[in-house]
């Protein structure tokens, strides 16, 4: 154990992918999530948690570095976290912890170049002999077991495919799209893969094997159990595909005229064939900049499938929580459940994600359980950011927080000893070098979004307009508020600059 005190807590981070903040049954009776509800009862739910970026790679890199995308460098999808960035996996490993990640990493892109090689890229992605002999180290994690596909994507490979073959699923290609597999692309909503071969089953089984291994060796651990759902495409195996009746669910939609005062890309999403060519800069696909119009029947069905994906995932999260109990380590394990960013399934007329920083996309489900340390059955409106996970995990474990980490230590807030550790959160979205580059500052009441080289923006009063239907940016009566929020945003930017060392002398 490297001299580590036996009472040092274990850390289990459980994440979903692209999960709307209001999709936990304890707070939304239209969903069935008994295991997440259990965490709600046994821990503290933070109702104002935010992502530092509403896409996968930037936020996931922030989770393990404790810095913002504009600082760690993985600024958008299709980039990678450079290998010289230090992560909390390395911090914990150096302190004698066992560190592991099971499931989705997405720290690197699907394409590799000589200058920017990627282990998560083709053809390495599907070189099963490579993965048979590789379990790390990877970004500070001693041990990784990875996959890259969402539902039936052709990106299937890595350790998940090895597991499928070990389980006797010799026809696994039947459940994935070409060119890797042979699944009919016209099949929607119902994924023919048997639940026993679903990646949720794999993640829970492998997580529990590692938990057992660590318990038997009396080793403290930092384990990230990283689920892929409910990220689209919308597919879930039987019987979860029929769990929810589309006609009995609340289906969000656009309010007439709500985009009239918004920046132009909002309204364009409500057109049949919008032209976003002026935003194309790198020549790569840009997420969210297309028509978001869908037929009513499809909008209903995708919500039902999305909820089914969450309920299936909840079942396997429950298996992990049960294993903690079975091993007798639940009381000494900090469990955090959250997601990497939110999701639109009709809110404001939008689908999936993009440069639309509504609460639906940047606010997160966020639950912390640590028996005897974190208050049980409580809700807190203290602002959290995923960039805070790294320093808070280190602090809760009695380890030093490196000075280059720019997230905030939330340990006193989690323990209920302090009402807040920050008065705002910042969300960054730089999806093209200059044409899609925005930042949002949100405090207890207001939210402001600014765009690089643009005079348009957004201001929402979350207290009086929680649905974010009235953009106050150009409202004559709110120009003093605009000036105040712009100044506070600039202060927030200045305040998050890293200081890698203290000032130690006068010159």
N, C-alpha and C positions, 0 to 999 in steps of 0.2 A: 504493500500500500504506500510505499514511499514516505512513511512517516506521517501520513495524513490521519488526523483525529477521526476516530470511528463515528463520532456524532456529526461529522460534516455531512450536510444534506446531499442526497442524490437529486438530479434534475432531469425531469422528463418533459420535453417540449413536444406537444402534439399539435400539428397544424393540418388544416384542410387547405384547399386551393380555390380561391375566388368564391368565397362564401359571404353572402349578404349578412349584415350584422343582425338582422331580425329573423333569423332562421333557426332559433332554438325553441323547442316546445315549451319550456318554462315561461317564455315571454310571448310566444305566438302559438295559440291553441290549434292552429291549422296544421302544425307539424307534430310528428311523434319522434322525440329524441330522448328516450328515458335515461341514457347514460350521460349525455351532456347535462340533462336536468339534474342528475345526481351530482355532477361537479358544481352546478349552481347552488345546490343545497349545502354542499360540503365546503364551499369556498366563497370567494368574493368575485362578483361579476363587475367588471369595469365598463360602464356604458358610454365612455368617451375615449375609446382607443382608436388610434389612427395608424395608417401605413405611411412610410416615408416616400412611397411611390406606388401607383396603382397597377404595376405590372410585376411579373415574377422575378426575373433576375435581379433588378435593382433592389427590391425589397428583401429578397432572400440574402443577398450580399450584406445588406444593412443589419439583418438579424445576427449574422456571425461576426461582423466587424464592429458593431456599435457606432457606425458612422453613416452619414447620408450618402446617397448615390453620387452627389456632386463632389463628395470627398473620397469615396473608395474607388470611383472610376467606372464601375459597371453601370453606366448611365441609362441604358435602355436594353430592350430585348435585342438579341443578336450581338451583344458584347459579352465579355466575361470579366469576372473578378480576377485581376492579375494575381499571380501566385505569390508575389512578394508582400501582399497585404496580410497582416497578422490577424488571426481570428481567435474567438474565445475557445474554440476547440483546442487550439494550441495552448492557450492559457490554462485550461483545465488539465490538459494532458501533462503539461510541465508541473502542475501541482499534484500529480499522482492520481488523477481521475482517469477512468476509462471513458473514451469519447467515441460516439458512433452516430451514424445517420442511416436510417432505413427508409427508402421510398424515393421521393422526388428531391433532387438537389437543384438542378437548373442554375448552377453557378457559371455554366459555360454554354456557348451556342451550339446549334446543330451543324454548323459548318466550321471547318478547321483550315487554317492557313499556316504556312511555314513560320510566319512571325507570331501568329496568335493560335497556337495549337489548342485543340479542345478534345478532352476525353469523352465528352458527351456528343460528339459529332460522328457522322458517317465517315468512313466505314467502321471505325472503332466501336461505335455504338452497338453494332451487331456482330462483332467479332467475339463469339462466345468463348473461344479458347482464351482470349485475353482476359475476359471477365471471370473465367473459372480460376484464374491465378492472380486476380487483383481485387483486394478489399481495402486498399488504402496504403499509406495515408493520403487523405484528400482534404485540402483546406483545413487542416488541423484536426480532422476526425481520424482517429486511429483505425477505425473500421467502418466501411460503408458497404451497403447493399442497395443498388440503385436500379431505377427504371426511368424512362423518359416519356412514355406515351400517356396521353389522356384518353381514356376509354379505348376505342379501337384504332387509334392512330397507327400508321405504319412505322412509327419510331420505336416500336416495341423491341426489346433486346436486353442487354446487360444482365444483371443478376435475376431479374424477374423471369426472363425466358429460361434461364438455367433451372430455376425453381419449377416452372411449368413442366419442363422435361423430367425433372426428378419426381414430380408428382404423377407422372404417367400421362400427361396431357400431350400426347404425341401429335395431335392434330391442332395444336395451338394456332397455326396460321389461319385456320378457318374463322377465327374470331377477330382478325385484324385486316386492315385495308391493304390493297396493293400499293407499292410493289412487294412489300414484305409478305402480306397475307392474301387471302382469297375471299374475304367477306364481301357480300353484296353491298355496295355503297348506298343502295336505295333503302336499306333497312334503317329505320329511325326509332328512337326511344327505347325499344326493347333490344338489349344486347344478348345475343344467343349464348354467350359464355356462361357455363355453370358457375354458380356462386363460389363453389369450392376452388375454382381457379382464378377468381377475381383478384386483382391486386390488393384489395382491402384485406382479403384472407392472408395473402403473402405478407403484407406489412405487419399485421397483428401477430402472425405466427413467428416471424423472424424477430420482431421486437421482444416477444415473450421469451424466446430462446436466449436472447442477449441478457434480458433481465434475470433469468434463471442462472446464467453463467456468472454474472456479476455478483449475485447473492451468494452463490456457492463459494466464490473466491473471496467474499467479504471486501469487494472493491467498490468504492464510490464511483458513480457514473454520471455523465452528461450524455443523454440519449435524445436524439431528435427523431421522432416518429412522424414521417412526412407523407400525408395522404394526398392523392391526386384529385379526388372529387370534392365538390361538385362542379369543377371546371368543365365547361362544354368541350366536346360535343355531348349533347344530352342523350346518354345511353345508360341503362341500368338493367341487370338481369331480372328474370322472373324470381319471385312474385312482386318485387319492388316496383316494377314498371306499372303495376296496376294498384298500387297502395293508395294513391290519391286520385280522386275523381276531379278531372279538370273543371267540371261545371260547378263544383262546390267550393272552389278556392277563390280567394280574393286576387284578382288579376290587376296589377298596377297599369296605369296608362298615362298618356299625356293630357295636360290641361290646356284647353284652347287658349292660344295667345301667350303661353308661358315663355316661349322662346323669342318673343318679339323684341325684348330688351337685352337679349343675350348676345355674345359674340357670334359671328355668322356661322361658324361650324355647327352650332347647336341646331339651328333651324334647317340647315342643309340635310341633316340626318332624317328629316321628316319628308324629304323629297324622294320621288321614284328613282331618279338617276342623277344624283348630285355630282358635281365636278370638284374634286379635291386635288386636281393635278398641280395647283399652285403650291401645295404643301409638300409635294414630293421633292426630296432633296438628295437622299442617299440612293434612291432607286429601289429601296427595300419596301416591303409591305408596311403600311401604317395601320395600326389597330384602331378600329372604331370609326374610321373616316369613310363611311359608306352609307347607303340607305339603311335605316333601322326599321323600316316598315315590314310588318309580317301580318299574314291573315289571322283573324281573331281565333280560329280554331287552333292554329299552330301556337299562338301566344299562350293559350290556355294549357295545351298539352306540354309545352316545354317547362312551364312552372310545375306541373304535376311530376314530370320526370326529374326536374331539379330537386324537388323535395324528396322524391324516392331515393335519389343518390345520397342525400344527406342522411336519411334514415338508415340506409344500408351502412354507410360509413359509421354512424353512431353505434351500430351493433358491434363493430369490430374495435371501436374505441372502448366499448364496454369490456371486451375480452382482455384488453390491455390493463384496464383498471382492476378487473378481477384478478389478474395475475399479480399485481402489486399486493393485493390483499392476501392472496394465497401464499406469497413468499414472505409475508410479514414485514414488508418494507414500505407500506403506504404512509405510515406516520413520519418517516424520515425522508420522504420524497416530495420535492416541490413539483407539482404538476401545473403546467400552463397549457391551456387550450386557446388557440387563436387561428387566424388564417393569414395569408400573405396580403390580400387586398379584397375589396368587396366586389359587387356584381350588380349589373342591371338586368332585370327580367321584366321590363316594361315601364319602370319608373321613368317619368319625363319623356316617354316614348322611346327610350333607349334600350339596347340589348348589349350584353357582354361588358366591354370596357372601352376606354379611350380617354381623350382629353376633356373629360367632363367631371369636374371634381365635386360632384354632389356627395352628400353623406352616404348615399347608397354604395358608392364606389370606394370611398377613402376611409369610412368608419368600419370597425371590425367587431365581431364577437370576441370576447376576451375574458377568460376565467382563470383565476389563480387559486389553487388548493394547496395548503400546507398545514396539516392538522396541528392545532395548538399554537400556530404562529400567525396564520392568515385567518381573519375572522370568517366564520362559516355563515352561509345563508345571507350574506350582505350584498348590497349593491353600492357602488361608488361612482360618482361623476367626476372623479379626479382624472384629468387628461393623461393618457398614456400614449406612447409611440412605440412601434416595434424596434426603433433604434435604441430604446431603453432596455430591451431585454438583456443585452450583453452586460452592461454595467450592473444591472440589478441582480442577475444570476451570480456574477462575481462577488458582489457585496453580500448577498445572502449566504454565500459559501465561505465568507471570511477571507476572500482573496483580494489582492490589490487591483484597482482599476487603472489600466494604463492611461497616461495623460492624453494620448492622441484619440481616445474614445470620446465622442461628442454626445452620445446619448446621456440621459439623466438617470441617476440611481433612484429607483422607486421603492427601495426596500422598506423604508418607514411607512410609505403609503400602503404598500401591500400588507404590512403588519397592522395597519389601522392606527399607527402612532402619529401620523401626519395627514392632514387633509389634502395636500397636494405637493407635488415636486416640480411641476411646471405649470405655467399659466397659458400655454399655447402649444400647438403642434404645427409642423411644417410638412407639407406634402409636395414633392417635386415630380414633374413629368416632363422629361426631355426626350422626345421620341424621334426628333430629327435635330440636327445640329443647331439650326436657327429658326426654322419655320414652325416647329411644334416644340415650344419650350416655355413652360409655365410653372408657377409656384403658387401654392395656397398657404395662407396663414389663417389658422382658426383658433379662436380663444373661447372662453366660456359662452359668449353670446354671439359673436360675429365671425364671419368668414369673408376673406378677401382673396381673390385670385388675380394675379398679374401675368401678363404675357410679354415675352421678349420682343422689343421693338414695336409693340402695339399699344394704341391708346384705349382700346376696349379692355374690359375686365368684368369681374363679378364681385358684388357685395351682397351677402345675405344676412338677414337678422334671424338667427336660428331660434330666438325666443318668441318673436311675434310671427315668424314665417317659417315654421319647422319643415314645411314641405318644399322650401326653397323655390317658390313660384314667382317671387318678385325681386328682380335684380335691381339693386339700388345704385349701381355704379354711376349712372348718368342722371339720377334723380336730383333735381335742384335743391330739395330740402335736406339732402344727405351729403352735401359736398364737404362740410366740416368733418363729418364722420369718415368720409373717404380719405381726407388728409390725415386724420388721426390714425386710421388703420394702415395707411401706407407707411407712416413713420414707425408704427409698432412692428410692421413687417420688416423694415430695414433694421430695426434694433434686433429683431429675432435672428436675422441673417448674420449680423455682427456677432451676436451672442453664441452662435453655434460654430464659430471658427475654432479649429483645434489649437491647443497649445501643447506641443509635444514635450516641452520641459518648462519648469518655472524659471523666472528671472532670478539669477543667483548672485548678481553683483551689479554695481552701478554703471559699469561700462565693460 
